[in-house]
Amino acid sequence: MATSTTKTESADIGDYLKVAACTAVILQSVLTLALKQPFSTTDQWIIGLSYNAVKFTAPAFIFGILFTTTRTTYPSQLSAYPHYLKRQWSALFIPSLFWTTIYLLGMPQLQQGTPFHSVKTFAWQFVNGNAAPHLWYNTMMLQFILLMPLFWWLARIATNPDWVKLILLMTLIGCALWVTFYDVTVWHGPHQRSWYLFDRFNLSFMGYAILGTLVARFSKPLAHKLACHRWLLRLSWCVLFGLTTAMLIYAGLPIHLNITSYIQPAMIGYDLVTIGLVVSLANNQIHRHARSVPVIHWLAIYAYRAYLANIFWLQLIWALGGRWLSVAPLPVIVSCYLVTWGCSFASAYGLHRLVQLF
């Protein structure tokens, strides 16, 4: 994703996180669509476990955006905000407006919640993330772009370990209070349906934004710590994935992919550990100057636009190949996923080049 004024054009761990998140969210889209069909018990469990394994997308996107933006714009002041917004308008907001319009007018059947029936409800569906199943991510992510001066200030005051510890402690307390509030009033409370927009409110993902900002400021010492504790990270991933799997199994059949929420302690822990593993991998690849680094950097430029386009391509591809699902479920799912991924990135690049011609 684009940032304001770039210091370098080299790859960073934010690129790896954005590509991993985009790749995973496309798989989530395919699995969600596939599970609407009747499946055997074995296939249902495979789909459910696969979905749980890649349920780190929204936190990884936020972490990656804040990491890259902080790395490339530090130490920006409020005076840089208009220029920053101007760059984000073309890089993020215009693609968002374009694809949201495509979904609402060209594929209105994809709407979540109550479909639009007037100019007012059209505008509401346009901004609330209900235009397509994946656009709630977009509503949530764009809030952090608008809040970027807050994170610039945070990066400037995080000048020593004591300040960082204080910020982390306040973040932990704030997240614990928010998760408790969400669990009591929304997830297991009386407002599960009426307050569903809280799952795309910036406070629900604020912790990842703060961590992405801080990691950008202290990435070198963190890289060393992650390298020293990589086995602990892997063990923690297995334990937390097992815990989220147990929650899925406890819910029983048929599989419901929304049985776990991003705003639950087990899933938060799983997302953080997964981000840690991606960061560790990225640091290793960048340090070794691996051949994958320029490829990941190139893909990261188009990851946001590919994410926006993925449901559009999936609908077309599924219409052509979905009828074979009953014959070979898993090969069809894998094939639809790979073709959707390719078309999403190809269209992102193609549209970008097309815009440059005008």
Salt bridges, closest charged atoms under 4 A:
ASP12 OD2 - ARG71 NE 2.69
ASP15 OD1 - LYS18 NZ 3.78
ASP15 OD2 - HIS297 ND1 2.83
ASP183 OD1 - HIS188 ND1 2.85
ASP199 OD1 - ARG200 NE 3.17
